[in-house]
Amino acid sequence: MSRIENTFSKLKKENRKAFVPYIMAGDGGVECLVNRLVTLEKFGATAIEVGVPFSDPVADGPTIQAAGIRALERGTTLKGIIEELVKAREVVTIPLLLMTYLNPIYAYGIEAFVEDIRKAGVDGCIIPDLPIEEEDIIVQHLNKAEIELIRLVTLTTPLERIKTISHKGKGFLYLVTVKGITGTRNRYDSDLNQFLKSVKEISPIPVLAGFGISNANQIKELTEFCDGVIVGSKIVDLFENNNLEEMEKLLSGFQQESKLV
Ligand SMILES: O=P(O)(O)OC[C@@H](O)[C@@H](O)c1c[nH]c2ccccc12
């Protein structure tokens, strides 16, 4: 069983939900990546999504974009990030998911990329601009390396297609909760809960909600209908402001509540 599958089957047994924070690698300097991953694990993260900064992001909102620019200005490269992840794997035990657009992978070379992230102990990949129709170019290599491709679906994806997509993977399904880009939000579509329920019914793998999530109330409400959440912009902000106290409150607070469910 893979590290991701193991983690989710354990959560299920304990009747708990997942909290997956996202961080932009290289924000604050690539040399602080390992430290930040350790901090997130200590605060109770289920897994961590590690973002690769890219000059032409498609789905990133202002906070993630700004973090990406900061990281690029510090000279962060995919190669440098992978080197840090090798070190991270020695001290971090939870699943690590690398989030990158397809272009940096092409530039690196698909086979070299998969081989290097396998050596670094990466457990999953999120590639938002890779549609399932095109995924064979990389999935065959990921499968061999036992790395999960985490696939995304959105509010506008037809249920029939969600069924196909969710039956392809073993990790979890990333459900994008808004019709738009990343970034904290105060309100959701009124039919989101119903949509989450329908997706949960057809997906054989855990369903995690992401985009726009930033506070305990939202998380509590959403996790009634799915298996966990992904929180990006809020975490990026808290690291940028060095507000580890609030980060701990958000993550540990959630873990404590989740245990009581
Ligand atoms: O920042 P938010 O709204 O909390 O959303 C998570 C998101 O940042 C992270 O998963 C992510 C960053 N860039 C992306 C691009 C596509 C899909 C997902 C992402």
The ligand as an SDF file (V2000), in Angstrom:
LIG
                    3D

 19 20  0  0  0  0  0  0  0  0999 V2000
   -5.2960   28.9880   -2.3400 O   0  0  0  0  0  0  0  0  0  0  0  0
   -6.5580   28.2690   -2.0740 P   0  0  0  0  0  0  0  0  0  0  0  0
   -7.7380   29.0340   -2.5670 O   0  0  0  0  0  0  0  0  0  0  0  0
   -6.6540   27.8050   -0.6470 O   0  0  0  0  0  0  0  0  0  0  0  0
   -6.5840   26.9520   -2.9990 O   0  0  0  0  0  0  0  0  0  0  0  0
   -5.5930   25.8600   -2.8930 C   0  0  0  0  0  0  0  0  0  0  0  0
   -4.5500   26.0250   -3.9090 C   0  0  0  0  0  0  0  0  0  0  0  0
   -3.8530   27.2140   -3.6520 O   0  0  0  0  0  0  0  0  0  0  0  0
   -3.5380   24.9500   -4.2740 C   0  0  0  0  0  0  0  0  0  0  0  0
   -4.0300   23.6760   -4.2110 O   0  0  0  0  0  0  0  0  0  0  0  0
   -3.1120   25.3450   -5.6620 C   0  0  0  0  0  0  0  0  0  0  0  0
   -2.2130   26.3340   -5.9580 C   0  0  0  0  0  0  0  0  0  0  0  0
   -2.1360   26.4890   -7.3140 N   0  0  0  0  0  0  0  0  0  0  0  0
   -3.0140   25.6600   -7.9090 C   0  0  0  0  0  0  0  0  0  0  0  0
   -3.3360   25.4980   -9.2520 C   0  0  0  0  0  0  0  0  0  0  0  0
   -4.3030   24.5890   -9.5820 C   0  0  0  0  0  0  0  0  0  0  0  0
   -4.9010   23.8030   -8.5860 C   0  0  0  0  0  0  0  0  0  0  0  0
   -4.5790   23.9540   -7.2470 C   0  0  0  0  0  0  0  0  0  0  0  0
   -3.6390   24.8890   -6.8940 C   0  0  0  0  0  0  0  0  0  0  0  0
  1  2  2  0
  2  3  1  0
  2  4  1  0
  2  5  1  0
  5  6  1  0
  6  7  1  0
  7  8  1  0
  7  9  1  0
  9 10  1  0
  9 11  1  0
 11 12  2  0
 11 19  1  0
 12 13  1  0
 13 14  1  0
 14 15  1  0
 14 19  2  0
 15 16  2  0
 16 17  1  0
 17 18  2  0
 18 19  1  0
M  END
$$$$
